[in-house]
């Protein structure tokens, strides 16, 4: 069975998470510079089958689009153009950064390790993916 790949898109860094082949477990894969994202995806998709992209959808508390959505729309357009055979779903990503930080605290990471924003992005992508899997 193909995997599901989740993307926590950011202007500087992007977190990536992936399911196992049975689509049961969500695991953080990596965080990379956003400028390298499409090179990474092309390489990854040559090695692994992916049936769905999940992309975080930042929203305000009143359920309106976040101001960062204007940066995500061009990314979504390019993603659809580069990989037309893989559908894209959006997943509400409110609170994922806070939940990622709490996860880091709960797992016993030291204060210096918790300042690693790349790790927060990867955990956030994993939380986006987990919430989708729970909703299925």
Secondary structure as GFF3:
##gff-version 3
##sequence-region A 1 136
A	DSSP	beta_strand	3	8	.	.	.	ID=ss1
A	DSSP	beta_strand	13	19	.	.	.	ID=ss2
A	DSSP	beta_strand	26	33	.	.	.	ID=ss3
A	DSSP	three_ten_helix	34	36	.	.	.	ID=ss4
A	DSSP	alpha_helix	37	47	.	.	.	ID=ss5
A	DSSP	beta_strand	50	57	.	.	.	ID=ss6
A	DSSP	alpha_helix	69	82	.	.	.	ID=ss7
A	DSSP	beta_strand	87	92	.	.	.	ID=ss8
A	DSSP	alpha_helix	96	106	.	.	.	ID=ss9
A	DSSP	alpha_helix	111	114	.	.	.	ID=ss10
A	DSSP	alpha_helix	117	135	.	.	.	ID=ss11
###
